[in-house]
């Protein structure tokens, strides 16, 4: 063993070299096992695995920590505490190779123009430097250790600033940086936002986390979701739409478009006396354009374009085929995916084992703008008129089966129900809503001259469970109101970046104050409370949580409206007539 030790050495962080000390490896791992299940977590066994499989002459102590963290996560199937140990090793490693003071790190980020670092806006940097002692003392680095392994790795890969391909920022630095960039000189509000982010009570969308601190420097608005309408069923309309989309496929924003006004394949084009290629070829062209705008720093969770299409469109089955593994290579969609805009009439026909008819929007005008009983009546009218309106038919159950099979194979298409979305929308007075956001999470009105935008955040509902195993609704409401204020502040900051002319050029709704508040951690909450998903108590808890979120957001919105006035399209909206 002594002979082996002579050949095994490690490079320390200060550049010095020393022989491997196995007891130090075990001691380091054991030091991070505090509070874990000592009966099932074996630091020595983990250390031995690292020594046997990962050790080589000249390995750095940082690489040794990385190896130990990766080895620990592979042992999580033995006991879940190994996952927490892996996170602690990885976080401790980052702390050892980064500066501690927040202001020092922000100074490095501001002065560094590395590709992986988009930097800081000058005004944010000046606020940080002016109040650096206060911000430095407000940060709690222990809260980094509350992150799980995969969450921390996600932050490392996509969000924490890097220099020379090395991470130079800690999660707490990031949270404080984002909070200050939102609130500017309002230091109290910034610290309040930081504390909630640090405690994992909520999290902003990726675009806020990454772009907000540098939005003025980059002259880019901080918008989480864009929903775009197809401009028209024409060559100009198709390419004007893809040109508009190219403005919104940003590194950290998500984008959706609806295409059901494009005529089906094989239908007559009067202007050219030819036949339409329909959706498949057009979508492939969109997919290729999108690929050119995708960037390495774009997280997988928001990559791709969501393409919404009505289920009665005659090309819908061809579109579904474009995402399957057996798709024709020249038509396969690799950077976008379909989302179905489903009327209730289809689901009734599935239930009653009836026939479903496919049509083309140029033959059957009005279907895209109708919903509910109006759609049902118009759809049946076209079915009864003549065969020229119906291109083909299929058993509704068979189509539904193919949709489900596609979901099993690929995870797509997304399924959204147009009647419910329109009936419950607060923008129904503007017109028919024809699509949702990239993940189906934001439902807004779009038009050829109006792009819907929304800024979002998610609340971690599992963090509101008390030590008495009861849910703290009061605390949830408090956090919801704070999130509402913060998202509104982000929108106000956007107005300082984009001029009125720029808004019109991009087709954005000026004075649109749409925000989205979602949840995460619901499954964790059920597990902690020992509820099964189908349990009555779980259903009641879920309903009360969303009622509390809705009430808190409405209360905060009313307070903001009293101070700043209502948003532009509030008048005649369902909300203006009272919320039940």
C-alpha positions in Angstrom: 0.0 0.0 0.0 2.9 2.4 0.8 4.3 1.8 -2.6 1.0 2.7 -4.2 0.7 5.9 -2.2 4.0 7.1 -3.6 2.4 7.2 -7.1 -0.9 8.6 -6.0 -1.0 12.3 -5.4 -3.6 15.1 -5.5 -3.4 18.7 -6.6 -4.8 21.0 -4.0 -6.8 24.2 -4.7 -3.7 26.4 -3.9 -1.7 24.5 -6.6 0.4 22.5 -4.1 0.8 18.7 -4.5 0.6 16.1 -1.8 0.2 12.4 -1.3 -3.2 10.9 -1.1 -4.5 10.5 2.5 -7.4 8.1 2.5 -8.5 9.1 6.0 -8.9 12.7 4.9 -11.2 11.6 2.1 -13.3 9.6 4.5 -13.2 12.5 7.1 -14.4 15.0 4.5 -17.4 12.9 3.5 -18.2 12.0 7.1 -18.2 15.8 8.0 -21.0 16.3 5.5 -23.2 13.5 6.9 -24.6 15.5 9.8 -28.3 14.9 10.3 -28.5 12.0 7.8 -29.5 8.4 8.6 -26.3 7.1 10.2 -27.6 3.5 10.0 -28.0 3.5 6.3 -25.3 6.1 5.2 -21.8 4.7 5.2 -19.1 7.4 4.5 -16.4 4.8 4.5 -18.1 2.7 1.9 -18.6 5.8 -0.3 -15.0 6.8 0.1 -13.8 3.3 -0.8 -15.9 3.4 -4.0 -14.4 6.8 -4.9 -10.8 5.6 -4.2 -11.2 2.4 -6.2 -13.1 3.8 -9.2 -12.1 7.5 -9.5 -8.6 8.1 -8.0 -5.7 8.6 -10.4 -2.3 10.4 -10.1 -2.7 14.2 -10.3 -6.4 14.4 -9.7 -7.4 17.7 -8.2 -9.3 18.0 -4.9 -12.2 19.7 -6.8 -12.4 16.7 -9.2 -12.2 14.4 -6.2 -15.3 16.1 -4.7 -17.1 15.9 -8.1 -16.4 12.2 -8.2 -17.6 11.7 -4.7 -20.8 13.6 -5.4 -21.5 11.6 -8.6 -20.8 8.4 -6.7 -23.1 9.3 -3.9 -26.0 10.1 -6.3 -25.7 6.6 -7.8 -26.2 5.2 -4.3 -29.5 7.1 -3.8 -31.4 3.9 -4.7 -29.9 2.4 -1.5 -31.2 5.3 0.7 -32.5 8.7 -0.3 -30.2 10.5 2.1 -27.3 9.7 -0.3 -28.9 12.2 -2.7 -28.7 14.9 0.0 -25.1 13.9 0.7 -24.3 14.2 -3.0 -25.8 17.7 -3.0 -23.8 18.7 0.1 -20.5 17.5 -1.4 -21.1 19.4 -4.7 -22.2 22.6 -2.9 -19.3 22.5 -0.5 -16.9 22.0 -3.5 -18.4 25.1 -5.2 -18.0 27.1 -2.0 -14.3 26.2 -1.8 -13.6 27.4 -5.3 -15.6 30.7 -5.3 -15.3 34.0 -3.5 -17.5 34.4 -0.4 -18.3 38.1 -0.5 -21.3 38.9 -2.7 -19.9 42.3 -3.8 -16.5 40.8 -4.9 -18.3 38.2 -7.1 -20.6 40.9 -8.6 -17.5 43.0 -9.4 -16.0 40.0 -11.2 -19.2 39.4 -13.1 -19.6 43.0 -14.1 -16.0 43.2 -15.5 -16.1 39.8 -17.2 -17.3 39.6 -20.8 -16.9 35.8 -21.1 -19.4 34.1 -23.4 -21.1 32.2 -20.5 -21.6 35.4 -18.5 -24.2 37.9 -19.8 -23.0 40.2 -17.0 -24.8 43.0 -15.0 -26.5 46.2 -16.0 -24.6 49.2 -14.9 -27.4 50.5 -12.6 -27.6 47.2 -10.8 -23.9 47.1 -10.3 -23.8 50.6 -8.9 -26.6 49.8 -6.4 -24.7 46.7 -5.2 -21.4 48.6 -4.8 -23.1 51.4 -3.0 -24.7 49.1 -0.5 -22.2 46.2 -0.5 -21.7 45.9 3.2 -25.4 45.6 3.8 -25.9 43.0 1.0 -22.8 41.0 2.1 -24.1 40.7 5.6 -27.7 39.8 4.5 -26.7 36.6 2.6 -27.1 33.2 4.3 -24.8 30.7 2.5 -26.1 27.8 4.6 -29.3 28.0 2.6 -27.4 26.6 -0.4 -27.3 23.3 1.4 -31.1 23.1 1.3 -30.9 22.6 -2.5 -31.2 19.0 -3.8 -28.5 17.6 -6.1 -30.3 17.8 -9.4 -31.6 21.3 -8.7 -28.1 22.5 -7.9 -26.7 20.9 -11.0 -29.3 22.7 -13.1 -28.3 26.0 -11.5 -24.6 25.2 -12.2 -25.3 24.3 -15.8 -27.6 27.1 -16.9 -27.7 30.0 -14.5 -24.6 30.6 -12.3 -22.1 32.9 -13.9 -18.9 31.4 -15.3 -15.4 32.6 -16.2 -13.0 30.5 -18.2 -15.6 27.7 -18.1 -15.4 27.8 -14.2 -18.4 28.7 -12.1 -17.6 31.8 -10.1 -21.0 32.4 -8.5 -23.0 30.7 -5.7 -26.7 30.2 -5.6 -27.2 32.7 -2.9 -25.3 35.3 -5.0 -27.6 34.6 -7.8 -30.8 35.0 -5.7 -29.6 38.3 -4.2 -28.5 39.6 -7.7 -32.0 38.8 -9.1 -33.8 40.4 -6.2 -31.7 43.6 -6.4 -32.2 43.8 -10.2 -36.0 43.7 -9.8 -36.3 46.3 -7.0 -33.4 48.6 -7.6 -33.0 51.2 -4.9 -35.9 49.7 -2.8 -33.4 47.8 -0.7 -36.0 46.5 1.8 -38.1 44.9 -0.9 -35.0 43.4 -2.5 -34.0 41.8 0.8 -37.5 40.4 1.3 -37.5 38.9 -2.2 -34.0 37.4 -1.6 -35.1 35.8 1.7 -38.1 34.1 0.1 -35.9 32.9 -2.9 -33.2 31.7 -0.5 -35.8 29.7 1.6 -37.1 28.1 -1.6 -40.6 29.5 -1.0 -40.9 30.4 -4.7 -38.9 30.6 -7.9 -39.1 32.9 -10.9 -39.2 31.6 -14.4 -35.8 31.0 -16.1 -35.9 34.2 -18.1 -36.2 36.3 -14.9 -33.4 34.4 -13.2 -31.0 34.8 -16.0 -31.9 38.0 -17.9 -33.3 40.3 -15.2 -29.9 41.4 -13.8 -28.6 42.3 -17.3 -31.8 43.3 -19.1 -30.9 47.0 -19.5 -27.4 46.2 -20.6 -28.8 43.8 -23.3 -31.8 46.0 -24.0 -34.0 42.8 -23.7 -37.4 42.7 -22.0 -37.9 40.1 -19.3 -40.9 38.1 -20.6 -41.4 34.4 -19.7 -43.9 33.4 -22.4 -44.8 34.6 -25.8 -48.0 33.3 -27.6 -48.1 34.2 -31.3 -51.0 34.0 -33.8 -50.6 33.0 -37.4 -50.8 36.3 -39.2 -52.7 35.0 -42.3 -53.2 32.0 -44.6 -50.8 33.2 -47.3 -47.2 33.0 -48.2 -46.6 36.5 -46.7 -48.5 35.6 -43.6 -46.6 32.4 -43.1 -43.2 34.0 -43.4 -44.2 37.2 -41.5 -45.2 34.9 -38.6 -41.9 33.0 -38.7 -40.0 36.3 -38.8 -42.0 37.5 -35.7 -41.2 34.2 -33.9 -37.5 34.7 -34.5 -37.7 37.8 -32.3 -39.0 35.8 -29.4 -37.0 32.6 -29.5 -34.7 34.0 -26.8 -32.3 31.9 -24.7 -34.6 31.9 -21.7 -38.1 32.6 -23.0 -40.7 30.1 -24.2 -42.8 30.5 -27.3 -46.0 29.1 -28.8 -47.9 29.7 -32.0 -51.2 28.6 -33.4 -51.4 27.4 -37.0 -55.0 26.1 -37.6 -56.0 28.9 -39.9 -53.6 27.5 -42.6 -55.5 25.5 -45.2 -55.1 21.7 -45.4 -52.8 19.9 -47.8 -54.3 19.3 -51.2 -56.8 22.2 -51.0 -57.0 24.7 -53.9 -55.0 27.9 -53.9 -56.8 30.4 -56.1 -53.9 32.9 -56.4 -51.5 30.3 -57.9 -54.0 27.9 -59.3 -52.2 25.2 -57.4 -52.7 23.0 -54.4 -51.6 23.7 -50.8 -48.8 21.7 -49.1 -50.6 22.1 -45.8 -49.1 22.1 -42.4 -46.4 19.4 -42.5 -44.0 21.1 -44.9 -44.6 24.5 -43.3 -44.0 23.2 -39.8 -40.7 21.6 -40.9 -39.6 24.9 -42.3 -40.4 26.5 -39.0 -38.6 23.8 -37.2 -35.4 24.4 -39.2 -35.6 28.1 -38.6 -36.0 27.5 -34.9 -32.9 25.3 -34.8 -30.8 28.2 -35.9 -32.0 30.3 -33.0 -31.5 27.6 -30.3 -28.4 28.2 -28.1 -26.4 25.9 -25.8 -27.4 27.8 -22.7 -31.1 27.3 -23.4 -32.5 24.9 -20.7 -34.1 21.7 -22.0 -37.3 22.6 -20.0 -38.0 25.6 -22.3 -36.5 24.4 -25.6 -38.7 24.1 -28.6 -41.8 25.8 -30.1 -45.3 24.7 -29.1 -47.5 24.5 -32.2 -51.2 24.7 -31.5 -53.7 23.2 -33.9 -57.4 22.5 -33.7 -58.4 18.8 -33.7 -60.7 19.1 -36.7 -57.9 20.3 -39.0 -57.5 17.8 -41.9 -53.7 17.7 -41.4 -53.6 17.0 -37.7 -52.8 13.3 -38.1 -49.9 14.1 -40.4 -48.6 16.6 -37.8 -48.8 14.0 -35.0 -46.8 11.6 -37.3 -44.1 14.2 -37.6 -43.0 13.8 -33.9 -43.0 10.0 -33.8 -39.9 7.9 -34.0 -41.0 6.4 -37.3 -41.5 9.8 -38.9 -40.1 10.5 -42.4 -36.7 12.1 -41.8 -37.3 15.1 -44.1 -40.5 16.0 -42.2 -39.6 15.0 -38.6 -39.9 17.8 -36.1 -36.9 18.0 -33.9 -37.2 21.5 -32.3 -40.9 21.9 -32.0 -43.9 19.8 -31.0 -47.7 19.8 -31.4 -50.3 20.9 -28.9 -54.0 20.1 -29.6 -56.8 22.6 -29.1 -59.6 20.2 -28.4 -63.4 21.1 -28.4 -65.7 19.4 -26.0 -67.7 18.1 -28.9 -64.8 15.8 -29.8 -64.7 14.3 -26.3 -68.4 13.7 -26.4 -68.0 11.8 -29.6 -65.2 9.7 -28.1 -67.6 8.9 -25.2 -70.5 8.1 -27.5 -68.3 6.1 -30.0 -69.2 8.5 -32.9 -67.5 9.7 -36.1 -65.1 12.7 -36.1 -64.8 14.9 -39.3 -61.7 16.6 -40.6 -62.1 19.9 -42.4 -60.0 22.7 -43.9 -60.3 26.3 -42.5 -60.6 27.8 -45.9 -63.7 25.7 -46.7 -65.2 26.1 -43.2 -64.7 29.6 -42.0 -65.6 30.5 -38.5 -64.5 27.3 -36.7 -61.3 28.8 -35.3 -63.2 31.8 -33.8 -66.1 29.8 -32.3 -66.3 27.8 -29.1 -68.9 26.2 -26.9 -72.4 25.8 -28.3 -71.6 28.1 -31.2 -68.7 25.9 -32.3 -70.8 22.7 -31.9 -73.6 24.2 -34.0 -71.3 25.4 -36.8 -69.3 22.2 -36.9 -72.4 20.1 -37.3 -73.8 22.5 -39.9 -70.7 22.0 -42.0 -70.9 18.2 -41.6 -74.5 18.2 -42.9 -74.0 20.6 -45.8 -72.1 18.5 -48.2 -69.0 16.3 -48.7 -67.0 19.3 -50.0 -66.8 20.6 -46.4 -65.6 17.3 -44.9 -62.3 16.1 -46.2 -62.2 12.8 -44.3 -63.7 11.1 -41.3 -62.4 8.8 -38.6 -63.9 7.1 -35.5 -63.4 9.5 -32.6 -62.1 6.7 -30.3 -59.6 5.6 -32.9 -58.2 9.2 -33.2 -58.1 9.5 -29.4 -56.2 6.2 -29.1 -53.6 7.4 -31.6 -53.2 10.7 -29.6 -52.7 8.7 -26.4 -50.2 6.3 -28.2 -48.2 9.4 -29.4 -48.1 10.7 -25.8 -46.8 7.3 -24.5 -44.1 7.3 -27.2 -43.0 10.9 -27.2 -44.7 12.8 -24.3 -46.6 14.9 -26.9 -48.9 16.4 -28.0 -50.0 18.7 -25.3 -53.8 18.5 -24.7 -55.8 21.7 -24.0 -59.6 22.1 -24.1 -60.7 25.2 -26.0 -64.2 25.5 -24.6 -63.0 25.4 -21.0 -60.1 27.8 -21.7 -62.4 30.4 -23.3 -65.2 30.0 -20.8 -62.9 30.7 -17.9 -60.8 33.4 -19.5 -60.7 37.0 -18.3 -60.0 38.0 -21.9 -63.1 36.5 -23.5 -64.3 40.1 -24.2 -61.4 40.6 -26.6 -62.2 37.6 -28.8 -61.7 33.8 -29.0 -58.5 32.5 -27.4 -56.9 30.0 -29.8 -53.8 28.8 -28.0 -52.0 28.7 -24.7 -48.3 29.0 -23.8 -45.4 26.7 -24.6 -46.2 24.4 -21.6 -50.0 25.0 -21.7 -49.6 27.1 -18.5 -50.7 30.5 -19.8 -53.9 31.1 -21.7 -54.2 34.4 -23.4 -55.9 36.2 -26.3 -53.8 36.5 -29.4 -54.4 38.2 -32.8 -52.5 38.8 -36.0 -51.5 42.2 -34.6 -51.2 41.2 -31.0 -48.6 38.9 -29.4 -49.6 37.7 -25.9 -46.9 38.0 -23.2 -46.7 36.8 -19.7 -44.2 36.8 -16.8 -44.3 33.9 -14.4 -43.2 32.4 -11.1 -43.8 29.1 -9.3 -44.6 28.7 -5.6 -43.2 25.7 -3.7 -46.2 24.5 -1.8 -44.3 21.8 0.0 -42.5 24.5 2.0 -45.6 25.7 3.8 -46.1 22.6 5.9 -45.7 23.4 9.6 -44.0 21.2 12.2 -47.5 20.2 13.4 -48.1 18.7 9.9 -50.7 21.4 9.0 -50.7 23.6 6.0 -49.9 27.3 6.6 -52.4 29.1 4.3 -51.7 32.5 5.8 -48.0 32.2 4.9 -48.9 31.1 1.4 -51.1 34.1 0.9 -48.3 36.4 2.1 -45.9 34.9 -0.4 -48.4 35.0 -3.2 -48.9 38.7 -2.7 -45.2 39.3 -2.7 -44.8 37.3 -5.9 -47.6 39.4 -7.5 -45.8 42.6 -6.5 -42.5 41.4 -7.8 -43.9 40.2 -11.2 -45.6 43.5 -11.6 -42.4 45.3 -10.9 -40.6 43.2 -13.6 -43.3 44.3 -16.1 -42.8 48.0 -15.0 -39.0 47.5 -15.6 -39.7 46.2 -19.1 -41.5 49.5 -19.9 -38.3 51.3 -19.3 -36.5 49.1 -21.8 -38.9 49.0 -24.7 -40.2 52.1 -26.4 -43.8 52.4 -27.6 -42.6 52.1 -31.2 -40.7 48.9 -30.3 -43.8 47.4 -28.7 -45.8 48.1 -31.9 -43.0 46.7 -34.2 -42.9 43.4 -32.3 -46.7 43.2 -32.1 -46.6 43.2 -28.2 -49.4 44.3 -26.1 -48.3 47.5 -24.4 -49.7 48.0 -20.9 -50.4 44.3 -20.8 -49.9 43.3 -17.1 -50.4 39.5 -17.4 -48.6 37.4 -14.8 -48.7 33.7 -14.2 -48.3 32.0 -10.8 -48.0 28.3 -10.7 -47.0 25.7 -8.1 -44.4 23.0 -7.6 -43.8 20.5 -4.9 -47.4 19.3 -4.6 -46.4 15.6 -4.8 -43.8 16.2 -2.1 -46.5 17.8 0.0 -48.8 14.8 -0.4 -45.9 12.5 0.6 -45.1 14.5 3.7 -48.7 14.5 4.7 -49.1 10.8 3.9 -51.9 11.5 1.4 -52.4 9.4 -1.8 -53.2 11.3 -4.9 -56.8 10.0 -5.1 -57.5 10.6 -1.4 -60.4 13.0 -0.5 -58.1 15.0 1.8 -55.6 15.5 -1.0 -58.3 16.8 -3.4 -59.5 19.2 -0.7 -56.0 20.4 0.1 -55.3 21.0 -3.6 -58.4 23.1 -4.0 -57.7 25.2 -0.9 -54.2 25.8 -2.0 -55.3 27.1 -5.4 -58.1 29.2 -3.9 -55.6 30.8 -1.5 -53.2 31.6 -4.4 -56.0 33.0 -6.5 -57.4 35.1 -3.6 -53.9 36.4 -2.7 -53.1 37.3 -6.3 -56.4 39.1 -6.7 -56.0 41.1 -3.5 -52.5 42.2 -4.5 -53.7 43.1 -8.0 -56.5 45.2 -6.6 -54.0 47.0 -4.4 -51.8 47.6 -7.4 -54.7 48.8 -9.5 -55.7 51.3 -6.8 -52.2 52.7 -6.9 -51.3 52.6 -10.6 -54.7 52.2 -12.3 -56.2 49.2 -14.1 -54.6 47.5 -17.1 -55.6 48.7 -20.6 -58.2 46.0 -21.4 -59.7 45.7 -17.9 -63.0 47.5 -18.8 -65.8 45.2 -20.0 -63.7 42.1 -18.9 -65.4 39.4 -16.9 -63.3 40.6 -13.9 -64.7 44.1 -14.2 -68.1 42.7 -13.6 -67.2 41.0 -10.4 -65.3 37.9 -9.5 -67.3 35.0 -8.0 
